[in-house]
C-alpha cells in the first residue's frame, strides 16, 4: 500500500497541512518496501483546479490511500473515481499518522 499525507515541511516529522491540495508537500510511504519520500506539490500555489491536479500527481506515484483533514469536492470525486481511500488524521506528525493508520489496519 502506498500512503500519501499532505504536509507543511519536507520531513517525515512535519505536521499535516490543513488543506490537501494547497499543501507544499506530500509525504509518501510505501508499506511493502517500507520506504518514505517527499513529493513537492507544484500545484500548491495554483489558481484553480489544484485539487484535481494534486490527485493526478499522487495517482502518478501509485498512491492508494490518503490521510488528510480536508479535501475539496472536485478532488474527492477524482479520488473516489481512482479508488483511492481516505481517512481522517490524528493529532501528530506525518509519520505518526502513517504508523497509526497501519497499526489500525492489522
TORKOL-4160 file (C-alpha; in steps of 0.2 Angstrom, whole numbers, padded with zeros to 4 digits, m for minus):
106
<pt num="1" X="0000" Y="0000" Z="0000"/>
<pt num="2" X="0006" Y="0017" Z="m0004"/>
<pt num="3" X="0000" Y="0031" Z="0008"/>
<pt num="4" X="0001" Y="0050" Z="0005"/>
<pt num="5" X="m0001" Y="0063" Z="0018"/>
<pt num="6" X="m0001" Y="0082" Z="0014"/>
<pt num="7" X="0012" Y="0090" Z="0024"/>
<pt num="8" X="0019" Y="0108" Z="0028"/>
<pt num="9" X="0038" Y="0104" Z="0028"/>
<pt num="10" X="0048" Y="0092" Z="0018"/>
<pt num="11" X="0051" Y="0080" Z="0033"/>
<pt num="12" X="0043" Y="0064" Z="0040"/>
<pt num="13" X="0041" Y="0073" Z="0056"/>
<pt num="14" X="0031" Y="0088" Z="0048"/>
<pt num="15" X="0013" Y="0091" Z="0054"/>
<pt num="16" X="m0001" Y="0089" Z="0042"/>
<pt num="17" X="m0007" Y="0103" Z="0031"/>
<pt num="18" X="m0024" Y="0109" Z="0034"/>
<pt num="19" X="m0028" Y="0109" Z="0015"/>
<pt num="20" X="m0025" Y="0094" Z="0004"/>
<pt num="21" X="m0022" Y="0102" Z="m0012"/>
<pt num="22" X="m0013" Y="0118" Z="m0005"/>
<pt num="23" X="0000" Y="0108" Z="0005"/>
<pt num="24" X="0018" Y="0112" Z="0000"/>
<pt num="25" X="0022" Y="0093" Z="0000"/>
<pt num="26" X="0016" Y="0076" Z="0001"/>
<pt num="27" X="0024" Y="0063" Z="0012"/>
<pt num="28" X="0023" Y="0046" Z="0003"/>
<pt num="29" X="0026" Y="0029" Z="0012"/>
<pt num="30" X="0026" Y="0013" Z="0003"/>
<pt num="31" X="0022" Y="m0001" Z="0016"/>
<pt num="32" X="0028" Y="m0015" Z="0005"/>
<pt num="33" X="0046" Y="m0008" Z="0004"/>
<pt num="34" X="0045" Y="0002" Z="0020"/>
<pt num="35" X="0051" Y="0017" Z="0011"/>
<pt num="36" X="0047" Y="0036" Z="0014"/>
<pt num="37" X="0050" Y="0050" Z="0002"/>
<pt num="38" X="0043" Y="0068" Z="0000"/>
<pt num="39" X="0035" Y="0075" Z="m0016"/>
<pt num="40" X="0035" Y="0093" Z="m0019"/>
<pt num="41" X="0017" Y="0099" Z="m0024"/>
<pt num="42" X="0019" Y="0111" Z="m0039"/>
<pt num="43" X="0001" Y="0115" Z="m0038"/>
<pt num="44" X="0000" Y="0122" Z="m0020"/>
<pt num="45" X="0000" Y="0140" Z="m0026"/>
<pt num="46" X="m0010" Y="0137" Z="m0042"/>
<pt num="47" X="m0026" Y="0147" Z="m0046"/>
<pt num="48" X="m0039" Y="0134" Z="m0049"/>
<pt num="49" X="m0041" Y="0116" Z="m0051"/>
<pt num="50" X="m0027" Y="0112" Z="m0039"/>
<pt num="51" X="m0036" Y="0098" Z="m0030"/>
<pt num="52" X="m0038" Y="0088" Z="m0046"/>
<pt num="53" X="m0020" Y="0091" Z="m0051"/>
<pt num="54" X="m0014" Y="0086" Z="m0034"/>
<pt num="55" X="m0024" Y="0069" Z="m0035"/>
<pt num="56" X="m0016" Y="0066" Z="m0053"/>
<pt num="57" X="0001" Y="0069" Z="m0045"/>
<pt num="58" X="m0002" Y="0056" Z="m0032"/>
<pt num="59" X="m0010" Y="0044" Z="m0045"/>
<pt num="60" X="0006" Y="0045" Z="m0055"/>
<pt num="61" X="0015" Y="0039" Z="m0039"/>
<pt num="62" X="0003" Y="0024" Z="m0037"/>
<pt num="63" X="m0004" Y="0031" Z="m0021"/>
<pt num="64" X="m0019" Y="0021" Z="m0015"/>
<pt num="65" X="m0023" Y="0029" Z="0002"/>
<pt num="66" X="m0023" Y="0047" Z="0008"/>
<pt num="67" X="m0023" Y="0054" Z="0026"/>
<pt num="68" X="m0030" Y="0072" Z="0026"/>
<pt num="69" X="m0040" Y="0084" Z="0035"/>
<pt num="70" X="m0050" Y="0092" Z="0021"/>
<pt num="71" X="m0052" Y="0088" Z="0003"/>
<pt num="72" X="m0061" Y="0098" Z="m0009"/>
<pt num="73" X="m0077" Y="0092" Z="m0018"/>
<pt num="74" X="m0069" Y="0090" Z="m0035"/>
<pt num="75" X="m0053" Y="0082" Z="m0029"/>
<pt num="76" X="m0064" Y="0070" Z="m0018"/>
<pt num="77" X="m0073" Y="0065" Z="m0034"/>
<pt num="78" X="m0057" Y="0061" Z="m0043"/>
<pt num="79" X="m0050" Y="0052" Z="m0028"/>
<pt num="80" X="m0066" Y="0041" Z="m0027"/>
<pt num="81" X="m0065" Y="0038" Z="m0046"/>
<pt num="82" X="m0047" Y="0032" Z="m0044"/>
<pt num="83" X="m0052" Y="0020" Z="m0030"/>
<pt num="84" X="m0040" Y="0029" Z="m0018"/>
<pt num="85" X="m0046" Y="0028" Z="0000"/>
<pt num="86" X="m0046" Y="0042" Z="0013"/>
<pt num="87" X="m0045" Y="0043" Z="0031"/>
<pt num="88" X="m0045" Y="0057" Z="0044"/>
<pt num="89" X="m0029" Y="0061" Z="0053"/>
<pt num="90" X="m0024" Y="0060" Z="0071"/>
<pt num="91" X="m0015" Y="0075" Z="0080"/>
<pt num="92" X="0003" Y="0071" Z="0076"/>
<pt num="93" X="0016" Y="0071" Z="0063"/>
<pt num="94" X="0016" Y="0063" Z="0046"/>
<pt num="95" X="0025" Y="0048" Z="0051"/>
<pt num="96" X="0014" Y="0046" Z="0067"/>
<pt num="97" X="m0002" Y="0047" Z="0056"/>
<pt num="98" X="0005" Y="0033" Z="0044"/>
<pt num="99" X="0010" Y="0022" Z="0059"/>
<pt num="100" X="m0007" Y="0024" Z="0067"/>
<pt num="101" X="m0016" Y="0020" Z="0051"/>
<pt num="102" X="m0005" Y="0004" Z="0048"/>
<pt num="103" X="m0007" Y="m0002" Z="0065"/>
<pt num="104" X="m0026" Y="0000" Z="0064"/>
<pt num="105" X="m0026" Y="m0010" Z="0048"/>
<pt num="106" X="m0019" Y="m0025" Z="0056"/>
